[in-house]
Every structure is written in structure tokens, then in C-alpha cells.
Amino acid sequence: MNNEKMISKLKVISRISVVGVIAYIALMAYRYLPDVISGFMDGWNSYDGGEAAADEMPVWKILTAVPCGIAFAATLIIIIVAGLQLLFSLSKGNSPFNEKVSKSIKNLGVSCIVFEIVRTFLMFATLDTVHIGMLWLAGLVLCAFSLVFRYGTILQKESDETL
């Protein structure tokens, strides 16, 4: 397969992926919008446990829940933005072996690792359970791929300078 065909296929797949990610985000927002509206209308702040249940909760859980929730949301947004940035840069039809693509893959990998750590700590702080998912492994694989793409960038530069 020659270079132009491969880049055009990469461009098509990237555009389809961008549309898929945006559609997924829209569907998830549509799915949870009624729950958010009903929670807002019913009042999220109503608590039926009484003051005795609130006194039993450790102070460290109360103090870490909000920052962990903010960090959880921030890393999730960073993952979405880094993924869309990667897909947009690939959909332009240029060579995938450039610094921007390798940095986007690295940012996506690091964000996945941080997201998994924050999610695990948040679950421990709020639910007293530890569940470690596999997203950290995907983050490590993405970090390794970023090094492969960085090496491909070096080879691409050498090839362009040779010709």
C-alpha cells in the first residue's frame, strides 16, 4: 500500500472516529440530562441519614471528596480533549509521524494513568472500596506508542532530508 492511500485511509478513519466520539458524548449527555434535571428539581442537598450518620463519616473523606471529584472531572475532560486533538490532527491528512501527534498520544496516555489513579482514590474515599481498572495499562501502552511515533518522526525527518 503506497503512502497516499494509507494517509487517506487514516484520514477517513480519523474523521469517522471524531464523529463517533462527538456522538457518544452527545448521547451520554442526553442520557443523563433527565437525571440531572430531576436531581436539581428535587434537591440534591436533601439528606435523610440524620446528623448521626454525618458525624460517623471521617473528616478526611469529607475533605478529599470535593478535590477528588474536581480532579476526576478535569482528567476526564483532558482525556476527551487530547483524544479529539489527536483525531483532528490525524484527519488533516498529513503524516502521522510528527511532534504534535506524538505529544498528543503521550498526553492521552498520561491522562489515562492519572484518571485511573484519581478514580481509584475517589472510589476508596466515597465507597470504601478499591477497584483498579485497566485504563492505567492503556495509558502505559499509549505512552509506549508515543515513543514509537517520536522515533517515526525522527525517521520521517531523516527520510525527508535524504530526498
FINU-710363 format. One record per residue: z, y, x of N, C-alpha, C in turn; residue number from 1; residue in one letter. Coordinates in steps of 0.05 Angstrom, whole numbers, plus 32768, in hexadecimal, padded with zeros to 4 digits. Example, Ala and Ser with C-alpha at 12.3 -4.5 7.8 and 13.67 -1.06 7.14 Angstrom:
(rec (809C, 7F8E, 8108), (809C, 7FA6, 80F6), (809C, 7FBE, 8108), 1, "A")
(rec (808E, 7FD3, 8101), (808F, 7FEB, 8111), (809D, 8001, 8102), 2, "S")
***
This chain:
(rec (8000, 7FE9, 8011), (8000, 8000, 8000), (8000, 8019, 8012), 1, "M")
(rec (7FED, 802A, 800D), (7FEC, 8042, 801E), (8001, 8056, 8016), 2, "N")
(rec (8004, 806A, 8027), (8019, 807E, 8025), (8017, 808E, 800B), 3, "N")
(rec (7FFF, 8096, 8003), (7FFC, 80A7, 7FEB), (8004, 8097, 7FD2), 4, "E")
(rec (7FFD, 807E, 7FD0), (8004, 806E, 7FB9), (8022, 806A, 7FB7), 5, "K")
(rec (802E, 8065, 7FCE), (804B, 8061, 7FCE), (805A, 807B, 7FC5), 6, "M")
(rec (8051, 8091, 7FD0), (805E, 80AB, 7FC8), (8059, 80B1, 7FAB), 7, "I")
(rec (8041, 80AB, 7FA0), (803C, 80B1, 7F84), (804D, 809E, 7F72), 8, "S")
(rec (8051, 8085, 7F7A), (8062, 8073, 7F6B), (807F, 807D, 7F6C), 9, "K")
(rec (8088, 8085, 7F83), (80A3, 8090, 7F86), (80A7, 80A9, 7F75), 10, "L")
(rec (8092, 80B9, 7F74), (8093, 80D2, 7F63), (8096, 80CB, 7F46), 11, "K")
(rec (8087, 80B7, 7F3C), (8088, 80AF, 7F20), (80A3, 80A3, 7F1A), 12, "V")
(rec (80AC, 8091, 7F2B), (80C6, 8084, 7F26), (80DD, 8099, 7F26), 13, "I")
(rec (80DB, 80AC, 7F38), (80F0, 80C1, 7F39), (80F0, 80D2, 7F20), 14, "S")
(rec (80D8, 80D9, 7F16), (80D7, 80E9, 7EFE), (80E2, 80D9, 7EE6), 15, "R")
(rec (80DB, 80C0, 7EE4), (80E5, 80AF, 7ECF), (8104, 80AD, 7ED1), 16, "I")
(rec (810E, 80AB, 7EE9), (812B, 80A9, 7EED), (8139, 80C3, 7EE5), 17, "S")
(rec (812D, 80DA, 7EEC), (8138, 80F4, 7EE4), (813A, 80F6, 7EC5), 18, "V")
(rec (8125, 80EE, 7EB8), (8125, 80EF, 7E9B), (813A, 80DC, 7E90), 19, "V")
(rec (813C, 80C4, 7E9C), (8150, 80B1, 7E94), (816C, 80BA, 7E97), 20, "G")
(rec (8172, 80C7, 7EAE), (818D, 80D2, 7EB3), (8194, 80E8, 7E9F), 21, "V")
(rec (8181, 80FA, 7E9A), (8186, 810F, 7E87), (8189, 8104, 7E6B), 22, "I")
(rec (8179, 80F1, 7E64), (817C, 80E4, 7E49), (8197, 80D6, 7E46), 23, "A")
(rec (81A0, 80C9, 7E5B), (81B9, 80BB, 7E5B), (81D0, 80CF, 7E58), 24, "Y")
(rec (81CF, 80E5, 7E66), (81E4, 80F9, 7E64), (81E4, 8105, 7E48), 25, "I")
(rec (81CD, 810A, 7E3D), (81CB, 8115, 7E22), (81D6, 8101, 7E0D), 26, "A")
(rec (81CF, 80E8, 7E10), (81DA, 80D3, 7DFD), (81F8, 80D0, 7DFF), 27, "L")
(rec (8202, 80D1, 7E17), (8220, 80CF, 7E1A), (822E, 80E7, 7E0E), 28, "M")
(rec (8222, 80FF, 7E12), (822D, 8117, 7E06), (822C, 8115, 7DE8), 29, "A")
(rec (8216, 810B, 7DDD), (8213, 8107, 7DC0), (8227, 80F2, 7DB5), 30, "Y")
(rec (822C, 80DE, 7DC5), (823E, 80C8, 7DBD), (825A, 80D2, 7DBB), 31, "R")
(rec (8263, 80E2, 7DCF), (827F, 80EB, 7DCF), (8284, 8105, 7DC1), 32, "Y")
(rec (826F, 8113, 7DB9), (8273, 812D, 7DAC), (8283, 812B, 7D92), 33, "L")
(rec (827F, 8117, 7D81), (8290, 8116, 7D69), (82AD, 8111, 7D70), 34, "P")
(rec (82B3, 8101, 7D85), (82CF, 80FD, 7D8D), (82DC, 8116, 7D97), 35, "D")
(rec (82CC, 8126, 7DA6), (82D6, 813F, 7DB1), (82DC, 8153, 7D9A), 36, "V")
(rec (82CA, 8154, 7D87), (82CD, 8167, 7D71), (82E5, 815E, 7D60), 37, "I")
(rec (82E8, 8144, 7D5A), (82FE, 813C, 7D49), (8319, 813F, 7D59), 38, "S")
(rec (8318, 813A, 7D73), (8330, 813E, 7D83), (8338, 815C, 7D83), 39, "G")
(rec (8325, 816D, 7D85), (832B, 818A, 7D85), (8335, 8192, 7D69), 40, "F")
(rec (8329, 8188, 7D54), (8332, 818F, 7D39), (834E, 8184, 7D33), 41, "M")
(rec (8353, 816B, 7D3B), (836C, 815E, 7D34), (8383, 8168, 7D47), 42, "D")
(rec (837B, 8172, 7D5D), (8390, 817B, 7D70), (8397, 8166, 7D84), 43, "G")
(rec (838E, 8169, 7D9D), (8394, 8156, 7DB2), (83B1, 8158, 7DBA), 44, "W")
(rec (83BD, 816E, 7DB5), (83D8, 8173, 7DBF), (83EE, 8167, 7DAE), 45, "N")
(rec (83E7, 815B, 7D97), (83FB, 814E, 7D87), (8404, 8135, 7D95), 46, "S")
(rec (841E, 8131, 7D97), (842A, 811A, 7DA5), (843F, 810E, 7D94), 47, "Y")
(rec (843C, 80F5, 7D8D), (844F, 80E8, 7D7B), (8465, 80D8, 7D89), 48, "D")
(rec (8464, 80D8, 7DA3), (8478, 80C7, 7DB2), (8493, 80D3, 7DB3), 49, "G")
(rec (8496, 80EC, 7DAC), (84B0, 80F9, 7DAD), (84B7, 8102, 7DC9), 50, "G")
(rec (84CC, 8110, 7DCC), (84D4, 811B, 7DE6), (84DF, 8106, 7DF8), 51, "E")
(rec (84EA, 80F0, 7DED), (84F6, 80DB, 7DFD), (84E0, 80CD, 7E0E), 52, "A")
(rec (84C8, 80C9, 7E02), (84B2, 80BC, 7E11), (84A8, 80CF, 7E27), 53, "A")
(rec (84A7, 80E9, 7E22), (849E, 80FC, 7E36), (84B2, 80FE, 7E4D), 54, "A")
(rec (84CC, 80FA, 7E48), (84E0, 80FB, 7E5D), (84DE, 80E3, 7E6F), 55, "D")
(rec (84D4, 80CC, 7E65), (84D2, 80B4, 7E75), (84BB, 80B5, 7E89), 56, "E")
(rec (84A7, 80C6, 7E84), (8490, 80C7, 7E96), (8498, 80D4, 7EB0), 57, "M")
(rec (8491, 80C7, 7EC6), (8498, 80D3, 7EE0), (848A, 80EE, 7EE5), 58, "P")
(rec (8497, 80FF, 7EF3), (848D, 811A, 7EF8), (8473, 8119, 7F08), 59, "V")
(rec (8471, 8106, 7F1B), (8459, 8105, 7F2C), (8441, 80FE, 7F1C), 60, "W")
(rec (8444, 80EE, 7F06), (842D, 80E8, 7EF5), (8424, 8101, 7EE6), 61, "K")
(rec (8437, 8111, 7EDD), (842F, 8129, 7ECE), (8422, 813D, 7EE1), 62, "I")
(rec (842C, 813F, 7EFA), (8421, 8152, 7F0D), (8406, 8149, 7F19), 63, "L")
(rec (8400, 8130, 7F19), (83E7, 8126, 7F24), (83D1, 8122, 7F10), 64, "T")
(rec (83D8, 8120, 7EF7), (83C4, 811A, 7EE3), (83AE, 8130, 7EE1), 65, "A")
(rec (83B6, 8149, 7EE0), (83A3, 815E, 7EDD), (8391, 8162, 7EF6), 66, "V")
(rec (839C, 8163, 7F0E), (838A, 8165, 7F26), (8378, 814D, 7F29), 67, "P")
(rec (8382, 8135, 7F22), (8371, 811D, 7F24), (835B, 811E, 7F0F), 68, "C")
(rec (8361, 8128, 7EF7), (834D, 812B, 7EE2), (8337, 813F, 7EEA), 69, "G")
(rec (8340, 8155, 7EF7), (832C, 8169, 7F00), (831B, 815E, 7F16), 70, "I")
(rec (8328, 814F, 7F29), (8319, 8143, 7F3F), (8306, 812E, 7F35), 71, "A")
(rec (830E, 811F, 7F21), (82FD, 810A, 7F14), (82E4, 8117, 7F08), 72, "F")
(rec (82E8, 812C, 7EF9), (82D1, 813A, 7EEC), (82BF, 8147, 7F01), 73, "A")
(rec (82CB, 8152, 7F16), (82BB, 8160, 7F2A), (82AA, 814C, 7F3A), 74, "A")
(rec (82B6, 8135, 7F41), (82A6, 8121, 7F50), (8291, 8115, 7F3F), 75, "T")
(rec (8296, 8112, 7F25), (8282, 8108, 7F13), (826A, 811B, 7F11), 76, "L")
(rec (8270, 8135, 7F0F), (825B, 8149, 7F0E), (824C, 814A, 7F29), 77, "I")
(rec (825A, 8147, 7F3F), (824C, 8146, 7F59), (823A, 812E, 7F5B), 78, "I")
(rec (8242, 8117, 7F51), (8231, 80FF, 7F52), (8218, 8104, 7F41), 79, "I")
(rec (821B, 810F, 7F2A), (8204, 8114, 7F19), (81F1, 8129, 7F26), 80, "I")
(rec (81FC, 813E, 7F31), (81EB, 8153, 7F3D), (81DD, 8148, 7F56), 81, "V")
(rec (81EC, 8139, 7F67), (81E0, 812D, 7F7F), (81CA, 8119, 7F78), 82, "A")
(rec (81CF, 8109, 7F64), (81BA, 80F6, 7F5B), (81A1, 8104, 7F50), 83, "G")
(rec (81A5, 8118, 7F40), (818E, 8127, 7F36), (8180, 8136, 7F4C), 84, "L")
(rec (818F, 8141, 7F5F), (8183, 814F, 7F76), (8171, 813C, 7F86), 85, "Q")
(rec (817B, 8124, 7F8A), (816C, 810F, 7F98), (8153, 8108, 7F89), 86, "L")
(rec (8155, 8104, 7F6F), (813E, 80FC, 7F5F), (812A, 8113, 7F5E), 87, "L")
(rec (8133, 812B, 7F5B), (8120, 8142, 7F5A), (8111, 8145, 7F75), 88, "F")
(rec (8120, 8141, 7F8B), (8112, 8144, 7FA5), (80FE, 812D, 7FA9), 89, "S")
(rec (8104, 8116, 7F9F), (80F1, 8100, 7FA2), (80D9, 8103, 7F8F), 90, "L")
(rec (80DE, 8110, 7F78), (80C8, 8113, 7F65), (80B4, 8128, 7F6C), 91, "S")
(rec (80B9, 8137, 7F81), (80A6, 814C, 7F8A), (808E, 8140, 7F98), 92, "K")
(rec (808F, 8127, 7FA0), (8078, 8119, 7FAC), (8077, 811C, 7FCA), 93, "G")
(rec (808B, 8128, 7FD7), (808C, 812A, 7FF4), (8096, 810F, 7FFF), 94, "N")
(rec (8096, 810D, 8019), (80A0, 80F6, 8026), (80BE, 80F4, 8021), 95, "S")
(rec (80C8, 80DC, 801B), (80E5, 80D9, 8016), (80F5, 80DA, 8030), 96, "P")
(rec (80E7, 80DA, 8047), (80F6, 80DB, 8060), (80F8, 80F8, 806B), 97, "F")
(rec (810B, 8106, 805F), (8111, 8121, 8068), (812F, 8125, 8066), 98, "N")
(rec (8138, 813B, 8073), (8155, 8140, 8074), (8162, 8144, 8059), 99, "E")
(rec (8153, 8150, 8046), (815E, 8156, 802C), (8165, 813C, 801D), 100, "K")
(rec (8152, 8129, 801E), (8157, 810F, 8011), (816E, 8100, 801D), 101, "V")
(rec (816F, 80FF, 8038), (8185, 80F0, 8045), (81A0, 80FD, 803F), 102, "S")
(rec (81A1, 8118, 803E), (81BA, 8125, 8037), (81C2, 8121, 801A), 103, "K")
(rec (81AE, 8120, 8008), (81B4, 811A, 7FEC), (81BF, 80FE, 7FE9), 104, "S")
(rec (81B4, 80EB, 7FF7), (81BD, 80D0, 7FF5), (81DA, 80CE, 8000), 105, "I")
(rec (81DF, 80DB, 8016), (81FA, 80DB, 8022), (820E, 80E8, 800F), 106, "K")
(rec (8207, 80FF, 8003), (8219, 810C, 7FF0), (821E, 80FB, 7FD8), 107, "N")
(rec (820A, 80ED, 7FCF), (820E, 80DB, 7FB8), (8221, 80C4, 7FC0), 108, "L")
(rec (821D, 80B9, 7FD8), (822F, 80A3, 7FE0), (824B, 80AB, 7FE4), 109, "G")
(rec (8250, 80C2, 7FF1), (826B, 80CC, 7FF5), (8278, 80D3, 7FDA), 110, "V")
(rec (8268, 80DE, 7FC8), (8273, 80E5, 7FAD), (827B, 80CC, 7F9E), 111, "S")
(rec (826B, 80B6, 7FA1), (8273, 809D, 7F93), (828D, 8092, 7F9E), 112, "C")
(rec (8291, 8094, 7FB9), (82A9, 808A, 7FC5), (82C1, 809B, 7FBB), 113, "I")
(rec (82BE, 80B5, 7FBC), (82D4, 80C7, 7FB3), (82DA, 80C3, 7F95), 114, "V")
(rec (82C5, 80BF, 7F85), (82C8, 80BB, 7F69), (82D9, 80A2, 7F64), 115, "F")
(rec (82D3, 808C, 7F72), (82E1, 8073, 7F6E), (82FF, 8076, 7F76), 116, "E")
(rec (8304, 8084, 7F8C), (8320, 8088, 7F94), (832F, 8099, 7F80), 117, "I")
(rec (8323, 80AF, 7F77), (8330, 80C0, 7F63), (8334, 80B1, 7F49), 118, "V")
(rec (8320, 80A2, 7F40), (8322, 8093, 7F27), (8339, 807E, 7F29), 119, "R")
(rec (833B, 8070, 7F3F), (8350, 805C, 7F43), (836C, 806A, 7F42), 120, "T")
(rec (836F, 8080, 7F50), (8388, 808E, 7F50), (838F, 8099, 7F35), 121, "F")
(rec (837B, 80A3, 7F26), (8380, 80AE, 7F0C), (8388, 8098, 7EF8), 122, "L")
(rec (837C, 8081, 7EFA), (8384, 806A, 7EE9), (83A0, 8061, 7EF0), 123, "M")
(rec (83A7, 8061, 7F09), (83C2, 805A, 7F11), (83D6, 806E, 7F06), 124, "F")
(rec (83D0, 8087, 7F09), (83E2, 809C, 7F00), (83E6, 809D, 7EE2), 125, "A")
(rec (83D1, 8097, 7ED3), (83D3, 809A, 7EB6), (83D8, 807F, 7EA8), 126, "T")
(rec (83CD, 8069, 7EB2), (83CF, 8050, 7EA3), (83E0, 803B, 7EB2), 127, "L")
(rec (83EA, 8041, 7EC9), (83FA, 802E, 7ED9), (83EB, 8014, 7EDF), 128, "D")
(rec (83D1, 8017, 7EE3), (83C1, 8000, 7EEA), (83AE, 8008, 7F02), 129, "T")
(rec (83A8, 7FF4, 7F12), (8396, 7FF9, 7F28), (837D, 7FE7, 7F24), 130, "V")
(rec (8367, 7FF4, 7F20), (834D, 7FE6, 7F1D), (8339, 7FF4, 7F30), 131, "H")
(rec (8332, 7FE5, 7F45), (831F, 7FF0, 7F58), (8303, 7FE5, 7F51), 132, "I")
(rec (82F1, 7FF7, 7F4B), (82D6, 7FF0, 7F44), (82C5, 7FEC, 7F5D), 133, "G")
(rec (82AB, 7FE8, 7F59), (8299, 7FE3, 7F6F), (8289, 7FFC, 7F76), 134, "M")
(rec (828F, 8013, 7F6B), (8280, 802B, 7F71), (8284, 8034, 7F8E), 135, "L")
(rec (829B, 802E, 7F9A), (829F, 8035, 7FB6), (828C, 8025, 7FC8), 136, "W")
(rec (8286, 800C, 7FC0), (8273, 7FFC, 7FD0), (8257, 8008, 7FCE), 137, "L")
(rec (8250, 8011, 7FB6), (8236, 801E, 7FB2), (8235, 8038, 7FC3), 138, "A")
(rec (824B, 8046, 7FC5), (824C, 805E, 7FD5), (8248, 8057, 7FF3), 139, "G")
(rec (8254, 8042, 7FFC), (8250, 803A, 8018), (8233, 8032, 801D), 140, "L")
(rec (8227, 8024, 800A), (820B, 801C, 800D), (81F9, 8035, 800D), 141, "V")
(rec (81FF, 8048, 7FFC), (81EF, 8061, 7FFD), (81F3, 8070, 8017), 142, "L")
(rec (820B, 8070, 8022), (820F, 807D, 803C), (81FF, 806F, 8052), 143, "C")
(rec (81FD, 8055, 8050), (81ED, 8046, 8063), (81CF, 804C, 805F), 144, "A")
(rec (81C6, 804E, 8046), (81AA, 8056, 8041), (81A4, 8072, 804A), 145, "F")
(rec (81B8, 8083, 8049), (81B3, 809F, 8053), (81AD, 809E, 8071), 146, "S")
(rec (81BB, 808D, 8080), (81B5, 808A, 809C), (8199, 807E, 80A1), 147, "L")
(rec (8191, 806B, 8090), (8176, 8060, 8092), (8161, 8076, 808C), 148, "V")
(rec (8166, 8087, 8078), (8153, 809C, 8072), (8154, 80B2, 8088), 149, "F")
(rec (816B, 80B6, 8095), (816C, 80C9, 80AB), (815B, 80BE, 80C3), 150, "R")
(rec (815D, 80A4, 80C8), (814D, 8098, 80DD), (812F, 8099, 80D5), 151, "Y")
(rec (8129, 8095, 80BC), (810D, 8098, 80B3), (8103, 80B4, 80B6), 152, "G")
(rec (8115, 80C8, 80B3), (810E, 80E4, 80B7), (8106, 80E9, 80D4), 153, "T")
(rec (8115, 80DD, 80E6), (810F, 80E0, 8103), (80F4, 80D3, 8109), 154, "I")
(rec (80F0, 80BB, 80FE), (80D6, 80AD, 8103), (80BF, 80BD, 80F6), 155, "L")
(rec (80C4, 80C9, 80DF), (80AF, 80D9, 80D2), (80A7, 80F1, 80E3), 156, "Q")
(rec (80BC, 80FE, 80EE), (80B6, 8115, 8100), (80A7, 810D, 8118), 157, "K")
(rec (80AE, 80F6, 8125), (80A0, 80EC, 813C), (8083, 80E5, 8135), 158, "E")
(rec (8080, 80D9, 811E), (8065, 80D1, 8116), (8054, 80EA, 8110), 159, "S")
(rec (805F, 80FE, 8104), (8050, 8117, 80FE), (8049, 8126, 8118), 160, "D")
(rec (805C, 8125, 812B), (8056, 8133, 8145), (8041, 8124, 8155), 161, "E")
(rec (8040, 8109, 8152), (802D, 80F9, 8161), (8010, 80FF, 8158), 162, "T")
(rec (800D, 8102, 813D), (7FF3, 8107, 8132), (7FEC, 8124, 8135), 163, "L")
***
